[in-house]
């Protein structure tokens, strides 16, 4: 029961309600009848606690209020159906019902009763005006509200739909209190009690049951005023929450809000656009690595170098013999360049800087290019064009340049033939040809150069210089490992140390203290270090700037989307969810959505860059590996991206006005 005693409501000098007194029983269809602007909606808003009033009292059950009704005083909740019912457009009819109450049997019963079971799976956007009004009534029936306020429920319906809706309202009024405002004469045929409202002019003074006048939007701004509850409790009511149904648990929100991101109600092109921008920025980030990391990656993945050349001037044979199997070392190769007790041919310093050559007369080869006997250690072993890798210690492999000089069109004919060569300590040895390495590209020639061979890369390469280039193997030079006379001048020896990976190589280089080692990178890298440095200082800042702008722009777009589609937030608020919980949940889901876009973009970036690197290693359209993967730089990029994403989304969502459902009504009307 609701009792109004001398109720007054004014806007400035305009009296909308003047000493309105009436008693509404627990059941029945009460019709507030009158033309627009006569105060009908004002009375509904006052009774429901949406707006305050100046004079009189309102008693709901055993609680009496002055100034404003507390909506929470209605034990079973109230429902307020406006001219345009609140539905969530990206959800189906069934899902809209589940927002209010998740019970399949009750939902089917409600929809069947109001003739909407056939529309169960349809989106609410395709429903007609009459169907939307019936769905709103079905939702009230589903939530079992005992008080129902209706504001012009048939304003935009035809005659047939009006009668259908009023018939259903009549049916609902048998078990609950229905207070309906309308200026439609058809409503009179269904109402139990008709309360006439007349539009008055001037100061709105009236007599009898009610008095009315025009109410402006601006006058309704004091919706946060708190009334005073008198009577039994004698306490002030809490500020109204504007939720007319029972409070819903925020835990159920994500399952409904997630559908927004896949619905046609939002701009999916924004996600695609952001993904493209992030893809480009990640590409730039991988392209603009630090010069040191870029060079390491260049050596590791382009040249595929796994060898370090160590030159020593002391007798460290025992040390180098013990290295295999440690530090990721797969083979230690002694270069054939020694056996000379006096200095090698070279330039010796004299007085005043004068240098003169020292000649050495020997009857054997001083230097033979030596490769690892182990095919797995030598990265180019699969480049054997004809024949096989080394099988025995006296086997040799020809370069393609030498094979072309000996048998231009028939390399296979060279297999099995021998070449007699005088070597230190053994006299003449017949070396057997077992294979021919194919023609090398610059990257592969660079690898050969790193293995301390005579091969040059880049502009220094000239095929004519290598017509006598062949390779012996480390099994042959192992015979000299402990030979005390197998040294170059000043006791020098050269070792090739092969590693299972470039990382193992770098680790050994950083910690070994027995010998001095250096990498042979060759002339092909001339200028590349400067190029890497320029890329780092230009492309990396550009990548971070574009990323920042892209995420900022995306956050702005999301804020704009929400501003134009805030009605669905109001619909959740109408269903009983706290508006703060809705915005928090939406923000969290949107942030996760942003992270998902970042993850997808990162996956595509890694796939594309890996393919480009692979193609480049085969075709060599760029003289270095374009994209490198520096874990530290990538981690910094991801952290900055996440921070920018979270901050931008929060900033623009907080700037968006998240209106309650009633504020949306106020904003969309000129009159109440």
Secondary structure, DSSP 8 states (H G I E B T S, - for coil): -EEEEEEEEEETTEEEEEEEEEEE-SSEEEEEE--TTSSHHHHHHHHHTSS--SEEEEEETTEEEES---GGGSTT-EEEE-SS----TTSBHHHHHHHH---HHHHHHHHHHTT-GGGTTSBGGGS-HHHHHHHHHHHHHHHT-SEEEEESTTTT--HHHHHHHHHHHHHHTTTSEEEEEE--GGGGGT-SEEEE-----TT----TT-------SGGGG-TT---EEEESS--B--------S----GGGHHHHHHHHHHSTTS-HHHHHHHHHHHHHHHHHHHHS--HHHHHHHIIIIIS---EEEEEESS--HHHHHT-TTSTTEEEEEE-EE---SS--SEEEE-GGG-EEEE----SS-SEE-EE-S-TTTSTTGGGEEEE-S--STTEEEE-HHHHHHH-TT-GGGGTT-EEEEEETTTEEEEEEEEEEE----HHHHHHHHHTT-S---GGG--GGGGTT-EEEEHHHHGGGTT-TT--BGGGBEEEEEEESSHHHHHHHHHH--SSEEE----GGGTTHHHHHHHHHHHHHHHHHHHHHHHHHHHHHHHHHHHHHTTHHHHHHHHTT--HHHHHHHHHHHHHHHHHHHHHHHHHHHHHHHHHHHHHHHHH-SSSS-S----HHHHHHHHHHHHHHHHHHHHHHHHHS----HHHHHHHT-S--
